Amino acid sequence: MKSPSSLDFLTEALRRLPGVGPKSAQRMAYHLMQHDREGAAMLGRALSQAVERVHHCERCNTFTENPVCETCLDDERDQTLLCVVETPADQLMIEQTLTFKGLYFVLMGHLSPLDGIGPKDIHLEKLIARATDGVVKEVILATNFTNEGEATAHYISETLKARGLKVSRLARGVPVGGELEYVDAGTIARAMLDRRTT
């Protein structure tokens, strides 16, 4: 049996990206080799550098090149609010809203017993230590509204409430600019249940 060629190896590596199947990976590999060798070299260097330099923040678990990330070191942020998200991408989205001025904890995933992902895999002990540091007053759960995200939020909520912390959940509802006739029934139902006084 012959060993895989460098092109096969590149194709297989590209398949590891989310949403990339065998055909797409093969197209990307051929494109890089045929039309953009400079881009391929740059991609290789960037990946190598990121793998070498990027690690987890000691306090919030997000990606950083320093022991503690810039957000955690920012004295202007409200130290009493801790927002729990599943991924660094989720953290970035909340930051882009410019509405949250507290700190974060990034789980790097969600509970999924069927996939063998338990509390240790989402750094629950580290979150508990962070949330019970005597400074945090409220933990805002901003996990995704998937079955796994909801289960994760519930588990964390029960764990932190048992330790006397105030826990809240990101609200759900009709999107800004959304027209009711085009919004799915589940979203409208949740918006009705989560309604607030004006």
VOLUMKOL-715981 format. One line per field, with one value per residue (C-alpha): residue number from 1; x, y, z; residue in one letter. Coordinates in steps of 0.05 Angstrom, whole numbers, padded with zeros to 5 digits. Each point is the difference from the previous one (the first is absolute). Example, Ala and Ser with C-alpha at 12.3 -4.5 7.8 and 13.67 -1.06 7.14 Angstrom:
2
pos: c(1,2)
x: c(00246,00027)
y: c(-00090,00069)
z: c(00156,-00013)
code: c(a,s)
This chain:
198
pos: c(1,2,3,4,5,6,7,8,9,10,11,12,13,14,15,16,17,18,19,20,21,22,23,24,25,26,27,28,29,30,31,32,33,34,35,36,37,38,39,40,41,42,43,44,45,46,47,48,49,50,51,52,53,54,55,56,57,58,59,60,61,62,63,64,65,66,67,68,69,70,71,72,73,74,75,76,77,78,79,80,81,82,83,84,85,86,87,88,89,90,91,92,93,94,95,96,97,98,99,100,101,102,103,104,105,106,107,108,109,110,111,112,113,114,115,116,117,118,119,120,121,122,123,124,125,126,127,128,129,130,131,132,133,134,135,136,137,138,139,140,141,142,143,144,145,146,147,148,149,150,151,152,153,154,155,156,157,158,159,160,161,162,163,164,165,166,167,168,169,170,171,172,173,174,175,176,177,178,179,180,181,182,183,184,185,186,187,188,189,190,191,192,193,194,195,196,197,198)
x: c(00000,00029,00006,-00044,00029,00010,-00062,-00041,00027,-00020,-00069,-00010,00024,-00050,-00056,00008,-00031,-00074,-00047,00055,-00013,00048,-00017,00006,00066,00027,-00022,00035,00064,00003,-00016,00055,00052,-00022,-00019,00025,00064,00020,-00068,00012,00068,-00030,-00056,00051,00042,-00061,-00026,00068,00009,-00071,00009,00067,-00022,-00074,-00023,-00055,-00006,00014,-00062,-00054,00024,-00005,00055,00059,00075,00012,-00012,-00061,-00040,-00011,-00073,00016,00054,-00046,-00012,-00059,-00042,-00051,00034,-00066,-00032,00023,-00030,00007,00005,00015,00054,00047,-00042,-00061,00040,00020,-00073,-00021,00059,-00021,-00068,00037,-00053,00037,00055,00013,00048,-00007,00011,00007,-00021,00031,-00061,-00064,-00023,-00017,-00004,-00013,00067,00035,00007,-00010,00011,00076,00003,-00032,00046,-00056,00048,00038,-00066,-00023,00066,-00005,-00074,00010,00061,-00038,-00002,-00051,-00072,-00038,00013,-00034,-00009,00007,00005,-00034,-00074,00011,-00019,00073,00006,-00064,00022,00068,-00032,-00047,00057,00044,-00058,-00017,00073,00012,-00067,00017,00061,-00042,00014,-00051,-00008,-00036,-00011,00007,-00071,-00030,-00051,-00018,00061,00008,-00034,-00038,-00072,-00043,-00029,00070,00024,-00006,-00052,00051,00035,-00066,-00020,00066,-00006,-00069,00024,00061,-00040,00016,-00037,00011)
y: c(00000,00067,00056,00061,00056,00070,00022,-00056,00021,00073,-00022,-00042,00058,00048,-00050,00012,00069,00004,-00007,-00023,-00066,-00041,00036,00070,-00019,-00027,00064,00043,-00040,00002,00075,00015,-00040,00024,00073,00024,-00033,00064,-00002,-00073,00016,00058,-00046,-00051,00051,00031,-00067,-00021,00067,-00003,-00072,00020,00066,-00003,-00031,00009,00061,-00021,00038,-00005,-00059,00038,00001,00046,00004,00025,-00034,00045,00031,00074,-00003,-00029,00052,00059,00040,00035,-00064,-00018,-00054,-00020,-00025,-00066,-00021,-00074,-00018,-00063,00025,00059,00015,00008,00047,00041,00007,00026,00048,00027,00021,00050,-00013,-00045,00030,-00059,-00059,-00068,-00073,-00043,-00073,-00023,-00042,-00026,-00061,-00058,-00067,-00036,00025,-00014,00074,00009,00056,-00010,00010,00069,00022,00003,-00002,00059,00038,-00014,00025,00063,00013,-00010,00045,00048,00055,-00028,00017,-00024,-00054,00010,-00065,00015,-00071,-00015,-00015,-00072,-00061,-00007,00075,-00001,-00062,00032,00065,-00040,-00041,00061,00040,-00054,-00008,00074,00015,-00055,00043,00062,00037,00040,-00033,00028,-00025,00038,00019,-00029,00027,00033,00028,00075,00021,-00067,-00003,-00048,-00035,-00021,-00022,-00074,-00020,-00025,00068,00037,-00047,00011,00076,-00003,-00041,00046,00065,00058,00061,00066)
z: c(00000,-00021,00051,-00011,-00042,00027,-00039,00032,00068,-00013,-00023,00063,00044,-00033,00013,00074,-00008,00018,-00059,-00048,-00034,-00043,-00065,00030,00033,-00065,-00038,00052,-00002,-00076,00000,00049,-00038,-00069,00011,00067,00024,00037,00036,00017,00029,00040,00026,00021,00037,00034,00023,00027,00036,00030,00025,00032,00032,00015,00066,00052,00046,00072,00025,-00054,-00043,-00066,-00052,00012,-00012,00072,00067,00011,-00057,-00012,00020,00069,00010,-00017,00064,-00033,-00002,00053,00042,00032,-00065,-00032,-00067,-00017,-00074,-00039,-00046,-00012,-00062,00045,00044,-00060,-00022,00068,00000,-00068,00030,00045,00054,00049,00043,00047,-00006,-00033,00010,-00063,00007,-00066,-00014,00033,00037,-00046,00035,-00065,-00026,00066,00018,00075,00051,00001,-00076,00006,00057,00051,00060,-00027,-00012,00072,00028,-00043,00017,00075,00006,00046,-00053,-00049,00019,-00061,-00052,-00068,-00039,-00074,-00027,-00066,-00003,-00025,00042,00022,00015,00041,00039,00012,00025,00046,00029,00013,00028,00051,00019,00011,00034,00051,00016,00012,-00065,-00040,-00068,-00061,-00070,-00066,-00023,-00064,-00047,-00065,-00037,-00008,-00064,-00003,-00023,00038,-00061,-00021,00069,00019,00051,00051,00001,00009,00056,00036,-00010,00031,00060,00010,-00008,00047,00024,-00037)
code: c(m,k,s,p,s,s,l,d,f,l,t,e,a,l,r,r,l,p,g,v,g,p,k,s,a,q,r,m,a,y,h,l,m,q,h,d,r,e,g,a,a,m,l,g,r,a,l,s,q,a,v,e,r,v,h,h,c,e,r,c,n,t,f,t,e,n,p,v,c,e,t,c,l,d,d,e,r,d,q,t,l,l,c,v,v,e,t,p,a,d,q,l,m,i,e,q,t,l,t,f,k,g,l,y,f,v,l,m,g,h,l,s,p,l,d,g,i,g,p,k,d,i,h,l,e,k,l,i,a,r,a,t,d,g,v,v,k,e,v,i,l,a,t,n,f,t,n,e,g,e,a,t,a,h,y,i,s,e,t,l,k,a,r,g,l,k,v,s,r,l,a,r,g,v,p,v,g,g,e,l,e,y,v,d,a,g,t,i,a,r,a,m,l,d,r,r,t,t)
